[in-house]
Amino acid sequence: MQIKVTQTRSEIGGTQSQRATLRGLGLKRIGDSVVKDDRPEIRGMIRTVTHLVTFEEVE
């Protein structure tokens, strides 16, 4: 199982940790999408920036 993560809001105004989390996910700008393995580490990163991204499960 994999997860598609899309950045929907700007990182401007976010904490340094939130910015680093977006970079760790591979997101650089609004509209960027990445597909990651569904792992607890990735779920935790998404939870940290849940207000800046959307995600969906893909096969």
C-alpha distance matrix in Angstrom:
0.0 3.8 7.0 10.2 13.3 16.8 20.0 22.4 25.3 27.4 27.4 31.2 32.5 29.6 30.0 29.7 26.8 24.9 25.9 24.7 21.3 20.9 22.1 19.7 16.8 18.6 20.0 23.7 24.9 24.4 22.2 20.2 16.5 13.9 10.2 9.0 6.5 5.8 9.1 12.3 14.2 12.3 12.5 16.2 16.9 15.7 17.9 20.7 20.9 19.6 22.9 22.4 18.9 16.8 13.0 10.7 7.1 6.6 5.6
3.8 0.0 3.8 6.8 9.7 13.3 16.5 19.1 22.0 24.0 23.9 27.7 29.3 26.4 27.1 26.7 24.0 21.9 22.6 21.6 18.3 17.5 18.6 16.5 13.4 15.0 16.3 20.0 21.2 20.8 18.7 16.5 12.8 10.1 6.6 5.6 4.4 4.9 8.5 11.8 12.8 10.2 10.9 14.5 14.4 13.1 15.9 18.4 18.1 17.1 20.2 19.3 15.8 13.9 10.3 8.6 5.8 5.4 6.2
7.0 3.8 0.0 3.8 6.3 9.8 13.0 15.4 18.3 20.4 20.6 24.3 25.9 23.1 24.0 24.0 21.4 19.0 19.7 19.2 15.8 14.7 16.4 14.8 11.3 13.1 13.7 17.4 18.2 17.5 15.6 13.8 10.2 8.2 5.5 5.3 6.1 5.7 9.1 11.5 12.2 8.8 9.0 12.6 12.1 10.1 13.0 15.5 14.7 13.5 16.5 15.6 12.0 10.2 6.6 5.6 4.4 5.7 8.4
10.2 6.8 3.8 0.0 3.8 6.6 10.2 12.6 15.7 17.9 18.6 22.3 24.2 21.8 23.2 23.2 21.1 18.3 18.6 18.5 15.4 13.5 15.2 14.4 10.6 11.6 11.4 14.9 15.2 14.3 12.0 10.3 6.7 5.7 4.3 6.4 8.8 9.3 12.4 14.6 14.5 10.8 11.3 14.4 13.0 10.7 13.9 15.9 14.2 13.2 15.5 13.9 10.2 8.3 5.4 5.3 6.2 6.6 9.8
13.3 9.7 6.3 3.8 0.0 3.8 6.8 9.5 12.3 14.3 14.8 18.5 20.4 18.0 19.5 19.7 17.8 14.8 15.0 15.4 12.4 10.1 12.3 12.1 8.3 9.5 8.6 12.0 12.3 11.3 9.8 8.3 5.5 5.4 6.3 7.7 10.6 10.8 13.0 14.5 13.7 9.9 10.4 12.7 10.7 8.1 11.5 12.9 10.8 10.1 12.2 10.3 6.7 5.9 4.4 6.8 8.9 10.2 13.6
16.8 13.3 9.8 6.6 3.8 0.0 3.8 6.2 9.4 11.6 12.8 16.3 18.5 16.8 18.9 19.3 18.1 14.7 14.5 15.6 13.2 10.2 12.4 13.3 9.9 10.1 7.8 10.3 9.5 7.9 6.2 5.6 4.3 6.7 8.9 11.0 14.3 14.6 16.8 18.0 16.9 13.2 13.6 15.4 12.9 10.2 13.3 14.1 11.1 10.5 11.4 8.7 5.5 5.4 6.2 8.9 11.7 12.8 16.2
20.0 16.5 13.0 10.2 6.8 3.8 0.0 3.8 6.0 7.8 9.2 12.5 14.8 13.4 15.8 16.4 15.7 12.2 11.6 13.5 11.6 8.3 10.8 12.6 9.9 9.9 6.7 8.2 6.9 5.1 5.5 5.7 6.6 9.1 12.0 13.6 16.9 17.2 18.7 19.3 17.8 14.4 14.7 15.6 12.7 10.4 13.0 12.9 9.4 9.5 9.5 6.0 4.3 6.5 8.8 12.1 15.1 16.5 20.0
22.4 19.1 15.4 12.6 9.5 6.2 3.8 0.0 3.8 7.0 9.6 12.3 14.3 13.6 16.6 17.9 17.6 13.8 13.6 16.1 14.4 11.3 14.1 16.1 13.6 13.7 10.3 11.0 8.6 5.4 6.0 8.2 9.5 12.5 15.1 16.9 20.0 19.9 21.5 21.9 20.7 17.3 17.0 17.8 15.3 12.5 14.4 14.3 10.6 9.9 8.6 5.7 5.1 6.7 10.0 13.1 16.6 18.2 21.9
25.3 22.0 18.3 15.7 12.3 9.4 6.0 3.8 0.0 3.8 6.7 8.8 10.7 10.4 13.7 15.4 15.7 12.0 11.7 14.8 13.8 10.9 13.8 16.2 14.5 14.7 11.1 11.0 8.5 6.0 8.5 10.4 12.4 15.0 17.9 19.2 22.3 22.1 23.3 23.1 21.6 18.6 18.3 18.3 15.6 13.3 14.6 13.7 9.9 10.1 7.7 4.7 6.7 9.5 12.9 16.3 19.8 21.6 25.3
27.4 24.0 20.4 17.9 14.3 11.6 7.8 7.0 3.8 0.0 3.8 5.4 8.1 8.3 11.7 13.0 14.1 10.8 9.6 13.0 12.9 10.2 12.4 15.4 14.5 14.2 10.6 9.4 7.2 6.3 9.8 11.2 13.8 16.2 19.4 20.5 23.7 23.9 24.6 24.4 22.3 19.6 19.8 19.3 16.2 14.8 16.1 14.3 10.8 12.2 10.0 6.8 9.3 12.6 15.8 19.3 22.5 24.2 27.7
27.4 23.9 20.6 18.6 14.8 12.8 9.2 9.6 6.7 3.8 0.0 3.8 6.2 5.4 8.3 9.3 10.5 7.5 6.0 9.7 10.1 8.0 10.1 13.1 13.0 13.1 10.1 9.1 8.4 8.8 12.3 12.6 14.8 16.4 19.5 20.0 23.0 23.2 23.4 22.8 20.3 18.1 18.6 17.5 14.2 13.6 14.8 12.3 9.3 11.7 10.1 7.3 10.1 13.8 16.5 20.2 23.1 25.0 28.4
31.2 27.7 24.3 22.3 18.5 16.3 12.5 12.3 8.8 5.4 3.8 0.0 3.8 5.5 8.5 9.8 12.1 9.9 8.3 12.0 13.2 11.6 13.1 16.2 16.6 16.4 13.4 11.7 10.6 11.1 14.8 15.5 18.2 20.0 23.2 23.8 26.8 27.0 27.0 26.3 23.7 21.7 22.1 20.8 17.6 17.2 17.9 15.2 12.4 14.8 12.6 10.3 13.5 17.1 20.1 23.8 26.8 28.6 32.1
32.5 29.3 25.9 24.2 20.4 18.5 14.8 14.3 10.7 8.1 6.2 3.8 0.0 3.8 6.7 9.2 11.5 9.7 9.4 13.0 14.1 13.3 15.2 17.8 18.4 18.9 16.2 14.9 14.1 14.2 17.8 18.6 20.9 22.5 25.4 25.6 28.3 28.0 27.8 26.5 24.1 22.5 22.5 20.6 17.9 17.6 17.6 14.6 12.4 14.7 12.3 11.2 14.8 18.4 21.4 25.1 28.2 30.4 33.9
29.6 26.4 23.1 21.8 18.0 16.8 13.4 13.6 10.4 8.3 5.4 5.5 3.8 0.0 3.8 6.6 8.0 6.0 6.6 10.0 10.7 10.5 12.7 14.9 15.5 16.6 14.3 13.8 13.7 14.0 17.3 17.5 19.2 20.3 22.9 22.7 25.2 24.8 24.3 22.9 20.5 19.0 19.0 17.0 14.3 14.3 14.2 11.0 9.2 12.0 10.3 9.3 12.8 16.4 19.1 22.8 25.6 28.0 31.3
30.0 27.1 24.0 23.2 19.5 18.9 15.8 16.6 13.7 11.7 8.3 8.5 6.7 3.8 0.0 3.8 5.3 5.2 6.4 8.7 9.9 11.0 12.7 14.2 15.6 17.0 15.5 15.3 16.0 16.9 20.0 19.7 21.1 21.6 23.9 23.1 25.3 24.8 23.8 22.0 19.4 18.6 18.8 16.2 13.8 14.7 14.3 10.6 10.1 13.4 12.5 11.9 15.0 18.6 20.7 24.4 26.8 29.2 32.4
29.7 26.7 24.0 23.2 19.7 19.3 16.4 17.9 15.4 13.0 9.3 9.8 9.2 6.6 3.8 0.0 3.8 5.5 5.1 6.1 8.6 10.0 10.6 12.1 14.3 15.4 14.5 14.1 15.7 17.4 20.4 19.4 20.8 20.8 23.2 22.2 24.4 24.5 23.2 21.7 18.5 18.0 18.9 16.3 13.6 15.2 15.5 11.7 11.5 15.2 15.0 13.8 16.2 19.9 21.6 25.2 27.2 29.3 32.3
26.8 24.0 21.4 21.1 17.8 18.1 15.7 17.6 15.7 14.1 10.5 12.1 11.5 8.0 5.3 3.8 0.0 3.8 5.5 5.1 6.1 8.7 9.9 10.2 12.3 14.3 13.9 14.5 16.3 17.8 20.3 19.0 19.7 19.3 21.2 19.7 21.6 21.3 19.8 18.0 15.0 14.8 15.6 12.7 10.2 12.3 12.4 8.7 9.4 13.1 13.7 12.9 14.9 18.2 19.4 22.9 24.7 26.9 29.7
24.9 21.9 19.0 18.3 14.8 14.7 12.2 13.8 12.0 10.8 7.5 9.9 9.7 6.0 5.2 5.5 3.8 0.0 3.8 5.4 5.0 6.3 8.7 9.7 10.7 12.6 11.4 12.2 13.5 14.4 16.9 16.0 16.7 16.8 18.9 17.9 20.1 19.7 18.8 17.4 14.7 13.6 14.0 11.8 8.9 9.9 10.3 6.8 6.1 9.9 10.2 9.1 11.2 14.7 16.3 19.9 22.0 24.3 27.4
25.9 22.6 19.7 18.6 15.0 14.5 11.6 13.6 11.7 9.6 6.0 8.3 9.4 6.6 6.4 5.1 5.5 3.8 0.0 3.8 5.4 5.2 6.4 8.6 10.0 10.8 9.5 9.3 11.0 12.7 15.5 14.3 15.7 15.9 18.6 18.0 20.7 21.0 20.3 19.5 16.4 15.0 16.2 14.4 11.0 12.0 13.3 10.1 8.7 12.3 12.4 10.2 12.0 15.7 17.3 20.9 23.1 24.9 27.9
24.7 21.6 19.2 18.5 15.4 15.6 13.5 16.1 14.8 13.0 9.7 12.0 13.0 10.0 8.7 6.1 5.1 5.4 3.8 0.0 3.8 5.5 5.1 6.0 8.6 9.7 9.8 10.4 13.0 15.2 17.4 15.4 16.3 15.6 17.8 16.7 19.0 19.6 18.5 17.7 14.2 13.3 15.2 13.3 9.9 12.0 13.5 10.5 10.1 13.8 14.8 12.8 13.9 17.2 18.0 21.4 23.0 24.6 27.2
21.3 18.3 15.8 15.4 12.4 13.2 11.6 14.4 13.8 12.9 10.1 13.2 14.1 10.7 9.9 8.6 6.1 5.0 5.4 3.8 0.0 3.8 5.4 4.9 6.2 8.6 8.8 10.7 13.0 14.5 16.2 14.2 14.2 13.3 15.1 13.7 15.9 16.1 15.1 14.3 11.1 9.8 11.5 9.8 6.2 8.2 10.1 7.5 7.3 10.8 12.5 10.8 11.2 14.2 14.7 17.9 19.4 21.3 24.0
20.9 17.5 14.7 13.5 10.1 10.2 8.3 11.3 10.9 10.2 8.0 11.6 13.3 10.5 11.0 10.0 8.7 6.3 5.2 5.5 3.8 0.0 3.8 5.4 5.1 6.4 5.3 7.2 9.3 10.8 12.5 10.5 11.0 10.8 13.3 12.9 15.8 16.3 16.2 16.1 13.2 11.0 12.6 11.9 8.1 8.6 11.2 9.2 7.4 10.4 11.5 8.9 9.0 12.1 13.0 16.4 18.3 19.8 22.7
22.1 18.6 16.4 15.2 12.3 12.4 10.8 14.1 13.8 12.4 10.1 13.1 15.2 12.7 12.7 10.6 9.9 8.7 6.4 5.1 5.4 3.8 0.0 3.8 5.3 4.9 5.4 6.4 9.7 12.3 13.9 11.2 12.0 11.3 13.9 13.4 16.3 17.7 17.3 17.6 14.3 12.4 14.9 14.2 10.4 11.7 14.5 12.4 11.1 14.1 15.3 12.5 12.4 15.3 15.8 18.9 20.4 21.4 23.9
19.7 16.5 14.8 14.4 12.1 13.3 12.6 16.1 16.2 15.4 13.1 16.2 17.8 14.9 14.2 12.1 10.2 9.7 8.6 6.0 4.9 5.4 3.8 0.0 3.8 5.3 7.5 9.7 13.0 15.1 16.1 13.2 12.9 11.1 12.7 11.3 13.6 14.9 14.1 14.4 10.9 9.5 12.4 11.8 8.4 10.5 13.3 11.7 11.3 14.2 16.2 13.9 13.3 15.7 15.4 18.1 19.0 20.1 22.3
16.8 13.4 11.3 10.6 8.3 9.9 9.9 13.6 14.5 14.5 13.0 16.6 18.4 15.5 15.6 14.3 12.3 10.7 10.0 8.6 6.2 5.1 5.3 3.8 0.0 3.8 5.7 9.0 11.7 13.2 13.5 10.5 9.5 7.6 9.3 8.2 11.1 12.4 12.4 13.2 10.5 7.8 10.6 10.9 7.6 8.4 11.9 11.2 10.3 12.3 14.5 12.2 10.7 12.5 11.9 14.5 15.4 16.5 18.9
18.6 15.0 13.1 11.6 9.5 10.1 9.9 13.7 14.7 14.2 13.1 16.4 18.9 16.6 17.0 15.4 14.3 12.6 10.8 9.7 8.6 6.4 4.9 5.3 3.8 0.0 3.8 6.5 9.6 11.8 12.0 8.6 8.4 6.8 9.5 9.6 13.0 15.0 15.5 16.8 14.0 11.4 14.2 14.7 11.3 11.8 15.3 14.5 12.9 14.9 16.6 13.5 12.1 14.0 13.7 16.1 17.2 17.5 19.8
20.0 16.3 13.7 11.4 8.6 7.8 6.7 10.3 11.1 10.6 10.1 13.4 16.2 14.3 15.5 14.5 13.9 11.4 9.5 9.8 8.8 5.3 5.4 7.5 5.7 3.8 0.0 3.8 6.1 8.1 8.8 5.9 6.9 7.2 10.7 11.6 15.2 16.6 17.5 18.5 15.9 13.0 15.0 15.5 11.9 11.5 14.8 13.8 11.3 13.2 14.1 10.6 9.6 11.9 12.5 15.4 17.3 17.9 20.7
23.7 20.0 17.4 14.9 12.0 10.3 8.2 11.0 11.0 9.4 9.1 11.7 14.9 13.8 15.3 14.1 14.5 12.2 9.3 10.4 10.7 7.2 6.4 9.7 9.0 6.5 3.8 0.0 3.8 7.2 8.9 6.7 9.3 10.4 14.1 15.3 18.9 20.4 21.2 22.0 19.3 16.5 18.5 18.6 14.9 14.6 17.6 16.1 13.3 15.5 15.6 11.9 11.7 14.4 15.7 18.6 20.8 21.3 24.1
24.9 21.2 18.2 15.2 12.3 9.5 6.9 8.6 8.5 7.2 8.4 10.6 14.1 13.7 16.0 15.7 16.3 13.5 11.0 13.0 13.0 9.3 9.7 13.0 11.7 9.6 6.1 3.8 0.0 3.8 6.2 5.7 9.2 11.6 15.3 17.1 20.8 22.0 23.2 24.0 21.6 18.6 19.9 20.2 16.7 15.6 18.4 17.1 13.8 15.3 14.6 10.8 10.9 13.4 15.4 18.3 21.0 21.6 24.6
24.4 20.8 17.5 14.3 11.3 7.9 5.1 5.4 6.0 6.3 8.8 11.1 14.2 14.0 16.9 17.4 17.8 14.4 12.7 15.2 14.5 10.8 12.3 15.1 13.2 11.8 8.1 7.2 3.8 0.0 3.8 5.6 8.8 12.0 15.4 17.5 21.1 21.9 23.4 24.1 22.3 19.0 19.7 20.3 17.1 15.2 17.7 16.9 13.2 13.9 12.8 9.1 9.0 11.1 13.6 16.5 19.6 20.4 23.7
22.2 18.7 15.6 12.0 9.8 6.2 5.5 6.0 8.5 9.8 12.3 14.8 17.8 17.3 20.0 20.4 20.3 16.9 15.5 17.4 16.2 12.5 13.9 16.1 13.5 12.0 8.8 8.9 6.2 3.8 0.0 3.8 6.4 10.1 13.3 16.0 19.6 20.5 22.6 23.8 22.3 18.7 19.5 20.8 17.8 15.6 18.4 18.3 14.8 14.8 14.2 10.8 9.4 10.2 12.1 14.4 17.3 17.6 20.9
20.2 16.5 13.8 10.3 8.3 5.6 5.7 8.2 10.4 11.2 12.6 15.5 18.6 17.5 19.7 19.4 19.0 16.0 14.3 15.4 14.2 10.5 11.2 13.2 10.5 8.6 5.9 6.7 5.7 5.6 3.8 0.0 3.8 6.9 10.5 13.1 16.8 18.3 20.2 21.7 19.9 16.4 17.7 19.1 16.0 14.3 17.6 17.5 14.3 14.9 15.2 11.6 9.8 10.8 11.7 13.9 16.3 16.3 19.3
16.5 12.8 10.2 6.7 5.5 4.3 6.6 9.5 12.4 13.8 14.8 18.2 20.9 19.2 21.1 20.8 19.7 16.7 15.7 16.3 14.2 11.0 12.0 12.9 9.5 8.4 6.9 9.3 9.2 8.8 6.4 3.8 0.0 3.8 6.9 9.8 13.5 14.9 17.2 19.0 17.7 14.1 15.4 17.4 14.6 12.8 16.3 16.9 14.2 14.2 15.3 12.3 9.5 9.5 9.2 10.8 12.7 12.6 15.5
13.9 10.1 8.2 5.7 5.4 6.7 9.1 12.5 15.0 16.2 16.4 20.0 22.5 20.3 21.6 20.8 19.3 16.8 15.9 15.6 13.3 10.8 11.3 11.1 7.6 6.8 7.2 10.4 11.6 12.0 10.1 6.9 3.8 0.0 3.8 6.4 10.1 12.1 14.2 16.5 15.1 11.6 13.5 15.7 13.2 12.0 15.7 16.4 14.5 14.8 16.7 14.0 11.0 11.0 9.6 10.8 11.7 11.3 13.8
10.2 6.6 5.5 4.3 6.3 8.9 12.0 15.1 17.9 19.4 19.5 23.2 25.4 22.9 23.9 23.2 21.2 18.9 18.6 17.8 15.1 13.3 13.9 12.7 9.3 9.5 10.7 14.1 15.3 15.4 13.3 10.5 6.9 3.8 0.0 3.8 7.0 9.2 11.9 14.7 14.0 10.6 12.4 15.2 13.5 12.3 15.9 17.3 16.0 15.8 18.3 16.2 12.9 12.0 9.4 9.5 9.2 8.4 10.4
9.0 5.6 5.3 6.4 7.7 11.0 13.6 16.9 19.2 20.5 20.0 23.8 25.6 22.7 23.1 22.2 19.7 17.9 18.0 16.7 13.7 12.9 13.4 11.3 8.2 9.6 11.6 15.3 17.1 17.5 16.0 13.1 9.8 6.4 3.8 0.0 3.8 6.4 8.3 11.3 10.5 7.5 9.8 12.6 11.3 10.9 14.3 15.8 15.3 15.4 18.4 16.8 13.7 13.1 10.3 10.6 9.6 9.6 11.1
6.5 4.4 6.1 8.8 10.6 14.3 16.9 20.0 22.3 23.7 23.0 26.8 28.3 25.2 25.3 24.4 21.6 20.1 20.7 19.0 15.9 15.8 16.3 13.6 11.1 13.0 15.2 18.9 20.8 21.1 19.6 16.8 13.5 10.1 7.0 3.8 0.0 3.8 5.8 9.4 9.6 7.6 9.5 12.5 12.3 12.2 15.1 17.0 17.2 17.1 20.5 19.4 16.3 15.4 12.2 11.7 9.6 9.7 10.3
5.8 4.9 5.7 9.3 10.8 14.6 17.2 19.9 22.1 23.9 23.2 27.0 28.0 24.8 24.8 24.5 21.3 19.7 21.0 19.6 16.1 16.3 17.7 14.9 12.4 15.0 16.6 20.4 22.0 21.9 20.5 18.3 14.9 12.1 9.2 6.4 3.8 0.0 3.8 7.0 8.5 6.6 7.1 10.5 11.3 10.8 12.9 15.5 16.1 15.4 19.0 18.7 15.6 14.4 11.0 10.4 8.2 9.6 10.6
9.1 8.5 9.1 12.4 13.0 16.8 18.7 21.5 23.3 24.6 23.4 27.0 27.8 24.3 23.8 23.2 19.8 18.8 20.3 18.5 15.1 16.2 17.3 14.1 12.4 15.5 17.5 21.2 23.2 23.4 22.6 20.2 17.2 14.2 11.9 8.3 5.8 3.8 0.0 3.8 5.4 5.4 6.3 8.7 10.1 10.8 12.4 14.5 16.0 15.9 19.6 19.5 17.0 16.4 13.5 13.5 11.8 13.4 14.2
12.3 11.8 11.5 14.6 14.5 18.0 19.3 21.9 23.1 24.4 22.8 26.3 26.5 22.9 22.0 21.7 18.0 17.4 19.5 17.7 14.3 16.1 17.6 14.4 13.2 16.8 18.5 22.0 24.0 24.1 23.8 21.7 19.0 16.5 14.7 11.3 9.4 7.0 3.8 0.0 3.8 5.5 5.0 6.1 8.7 9.8 10.4 12.4 14.7 14.7 18.5 18.9 16.9 16.8 14.4 15.0 13.9 16.1 17.4
14.2 12.8 12.2 14.5 13.7 16.9 17.8 20.7 21.6 22.3 20.3 23.7 24.1 20.5 19.4 18.5 15.0 14.7 16.4 14.2 11.1 13.2 14.3 10.9 10.5 14.0 15.9 19.3 21.6 22.3 22.3 19.9 17.7 15.1 14.0 10.5 9.6 8.5 5.4 3.8 0.0 3.8 5.5 5.2 6.4 8.8 9.9 10.8 13.0 14.0 17.6 17.5 15.9 16.6 14.6 16.0 15.4 17.4 18.9
12.3 10.2 8.8 10.8 9.9 13.2 14.4 17.3 18.6 19.6 18.1 21.7 22.5 19.0 18.6 18.0 14.8 13.6 15.0 13.3 9.8 11.0 12.4 9.5 7.8 11.4 13.0 16.5 18.6 19.0 18.7 16.4 14.1 11.6 10.6 7.5 7.6 6.6 5.4 5.5 3.8 0.0 3.8 5.3 5.0 6.2 8.6 9.9 11.0 11.7 15.3 14.7 12.7 13.1 11.1 12.6 12.4 14.4 16.3
12.5 10.9 9.0 11.3 10.4 13.6 14.7 17.0 18.3 19.8 18.6 22.1 22.5 19.0 18.8 18.9 15.6 14.0 16.2 15.2 11.5 12.6 14.9 12.4 10.6 14.2 15.0 18.5 19.9 19.7 19.5 17.7 15.4 13.5 12.4 9.8 9.5 7.1 6.3 5.0 5.5 3.8 0.0 3.8 5.5 5.1 6.1 8.7 10.2 9.8 13.6 14.0 12.0 11.9 10.0 11.4 11.4 14.2 16.5
16.2 14.5 12.6 14.4 12.7 15.4 15.6 17.8 18.3 19.3 17.5 20.8 20.6 17.0 16.2 16.3 12.7 11.8 14.4 13.3 9.8 11.9 14.2 11.8 10.9 14.7 15.5 18.6 20.2 20.3 20.8 19.1 17.4 15.7 15.2 12.6 12.5 10.5 8.7 6.1 5.2 5.3 3.8 0.0 3.8 5.4 5.0 6.3 9.0 9.6 13.2 13.8 12.8 13.7 12.6 14.7 15.1 17.9 20.2
16.9 14.4 12.1 13.0 10.7 12.9 12.7 15.3 15.6 16.2 14.2 17.6 17.9 14.3 13.8 13.6 10.2 8.9 11.0 9.9 6.2 8.1 10.4 8.4 7.6 11.3 11.9 14.9 16.7 17.1 17.8 16.0 14.6 13.2 13.5 11.3 12.3 11.3 10.1 8.7 6.4 5.0 5.5 3.8 0.0 3.8 5.4 5.1 6.7 8.4 11.7 11.4 10.6 12.2 11.6 14.3 15.3 17.7 20.3
15.7 13.1 10.1 10.7 8.1 10.2 10.4 12.5 13.3 14.8 13.6 17.2 17.6 14.3 14.7 15.2 12.3 9.9 12.0 12.0 8.2 8.6 11.7 10.5 8.4 11.8 11.5 14.6 15.6 15.2 15.6 14.3 12.8 12.0 12.3 10.9 12.2 10.8 10.8 9.8 8.8 6.2 5.1 5.4 3.8 0.0 3.8 5.4 5.4 5.5 9.1 9.0 7.5 8.6 8.2 11.1 12.6 15.5 18.4
17.9 15.9 13.0 13.9 11.5 13.3 13.0 14.4 14.6 16.1 14.8 17.9 17.6 14.2 14.3 15.5 12.4 10.3 13.3 13.5 10.1 11.2 14.5 13.3 11.9 15.3 14.8 17.6 18.4 17.7 18.4 17.6 16.3 15.7 15.9 14.3 15.1 12.9 12.4 10.4 9.9 8.6 6.1 5.0 5.4 3.8 0.0 3.8 5.5 5.0 8.5 9.9 9.4 10.4 10.5 13.2 14.8 18.0 20.9
20.7 18.4 15.5 15.9 12.9 14.1 12.9 14.3 13.7 14.3 12.3 15.2 14.6 11.0 10.6 11.7 8.7 6.8 10.1 10.5 7.5 9.2 12.4 11.7 11.2 14.5 13.8 16.1 17.1 16.9 18.3 17.5 16.9 16.4 17.3 15.8 17.0 15.5 14.5 12.4 10.8 9.9 8.7 6.3 5.1 5.4 3.8 0.0 3.8 5.9 8.3 9.2 9.9 12.1 12.9 16.0 17.8 20.8 23.8
20.9 18.1 14.7 14.2 10.8 11.1 9.4 10.6 9.9 10.8 9.3 12.4 12.4 9.2 10.1 11.5 9.4 6.1 8.7 10.1 7.3 7.4 11.1 11.3 10.3 12.9 11.3 13.3 13.8 13.2 14.8 14.3 14.2 14.5 16.0 15.3 17.2 16.1 16.0 14.7 13.0 11.0 10.2 9.0 6.7 5.4 5.5 3.8 0.0 3.8 5.4 5.4 6.5 9.4 11.0 14.6 17.0 19.7 23.0
19.6 17.1 13.5 13.2 10.1 10.5 9.5 9.9 10.1 12.2 11.7 14.8 14.7 12.0 13.4 15.2 13.1 9.9 12.3 13.8 10.8 10.4 14.1 14.2 12.3 14.9 13.2 15.5 15.3 13.9 14.8 14.9 14.2 14.8 15.8 15.4 17.1 15.4 15.9 14.7 14.0 11.7 9.8 9.6 8.4 5.5 5.0 5.9 3.8 0.0 3.8 5.5 5.4 7.0 8.8 12.2 14.9 18.0 21.4
22.9 20.2 16.5 15.5 12.2 11.4 9.5 8.6 7.7 10.0 10.1 12.6 12.3 10.3 12.5 15.0 13.7 10.2 12.4 14.8 12.5 11.5 15.3 16.2 14.5 16.6 14.1 15.6 14.6 12.8 14.2 15.2 15.3 16.7 18.3 18.4 20.5 19.0 19.6 18.5 17.6 15.3 13.6 13.2 11.7 9.1 8.5 8.3 5.4 3.8 0.0 3.8 5.9 8.0 11.0 14.4 17.6 20.5 24.1
22.4 19.3 15.6 13.9 10.3 8.7 6.0 5.7 4.7 6.8 7.3 10.3 11.2 9.3 11.9 13.8 12.9 9.1 10.2 12.8 10.8 8.9 12.5 13.9 12.2 13.5 10.6 11.9 10.8 9.1 10.8 11.6 12.3 14.0 16.2 16.8 19.4 18.7 19.5 18.9 17.5 14.7 14.0 13.8 11.4 9.0 9.9 9.2 5.4 5.5 3.8 0.0 3.8 7.2 10.3 14.1 17.3 19.7 23.3
18.9 15.8 12.0 10.2 6.7 5.5 4.3 5.1 6.7 9.3 10.1 13.5 14.8 12.8 15.0 16.2 14.9 11.2 12.0 13.9 11.2 9.0 12.4 13.3 10.7 12.1 9.6 11.7 10.9 9.0 9.4 9.8 9.5 11.0 12.9 13.7 16.3 15.6 17.0 16.9 15.9 12.7 12.0 12.8 10.6 7.5 9.4 9.9 6.5 5.4 5.9 3.8 0.0 3.8 6.7 10.4 13.6 15.9 19.5
16.8 13.9 10.2 8.3 5.9 5.4 6.5 6.7 9.5 12.6 13.8 17.1 18.4 16.4 18.6 19.9 18.2 14.7 15.7 17.2 14.2 12.1 15.3 15.7 12.5 14.0 11.9 14.4 13.4 11.1 10.2 10.8 9.5 11.0 12.0 13.1 15.4 14.4 16.4 16.8 16.6 13.1 11.9 13.7 12.2 8.6 10.4 12.1 9.4 7.0 8.0 7.2 3.8 0.0 3.8 7.1 10.6 13.1 16.8
13.0 10.3 6.6 5.4 4.4 6.2 8.8 10.0 12.9 15.8 16.5 20.1 21.4 19.1 20.7 21.6 19.4 16.3 17.3 18.0 14.7 13.0 15.8 15.4 11.9 13.7 12.5 15.7 15.4 13.6 12.1 11.7 9.2 9.6 9.4 10.3 12.2 11.0 13.5 14.4 14.6 11.1 10.0 12.6 11.6 8.2 10.5 12.9 11.0 8.8 11.0 10.3 6.7 3.8 0.0 3.8 7.0 9.6 13.2
10.7 8.6 5.6 5.3 6.8 8.9 12.1 13.1 16.3 19.3 20.2 23.8 25.1 22.8 24.4 25.2 22.9 19.9 20.9 21.4 17.9 16.4 18.9 18.1 14.5 16.1 15.4 18.6 18.3 16.5 14.4 13.9 10.8 10.8 9.5 10.6 11.7 10.4 13.5 15.0 16.0 12.6 11.4 14.7 14.3 11.1 13.2 16.0 14.6 12.2 14.4 14.1 10.4 7.1 3.8 0.0 3.8 6.5 10.1
7.1 5.8 4.4 6.2 8.9 11.7 15.1 16.6 19.8 22.5 23.1 26.8 28.2 25.6 26.8 27.2 24.7 22.0 23.1 23.0 19.4 18.3 20.4 19.0 15.4 17.2 17.3 20.8 21.0 19.6 17.3 16.3 12.7 11.7 9.2 9.6 9.6 8.2 11.8 13.9 15.4 12.4 11.4 15.1 15.3 12.6 14.8 17.8 17.0 14.9 17.6 17.3 13.6 10.6 7.0 3.8 0.0 3.8 6.9
6.6 5.4 5.7 6.6 10.2 12.8 16.5 18.2 21.6 24.2 25.0 28.6 30.4 28.0 29.2 29.3 26.9 24.3 24.9 24.6 21.3 19.8 21.4 20.1 16.5 17.5 17.9 21.3 21.6 20.4 17.6 16.3 12.6 11.3 8.4 9.6 9.7 9.6 13.4 16.1 17.4 14.4 14.2 17.9 17.7 15.5 18.0 20.8 19.7 18.0 20.5 19.7 15.9 13.1 9.6 6.5 3.8 0.0 3.8
5.6 6.2 8.4 9.8 13.6 16.2 20.0 21.9 25.3 27.7 28.4 32.1 33.9 31.3 32.4 32.3 29.7 27.4 27.9 27.2 24.0 22.7 23.9 22.3 18.9 19.8 20.7 24.1 24.6 23.7 20.9 19.3 15.5 13.8 10.4 11.1 10.3 10.6 14.2 17.4 18.9 16.3 16.5 20.2 20.3 18.4 20.9 23.8 23.0 21.4 24.1 23.3 19.5 16.8 13.2 10.1 6.9 3.8 0.0
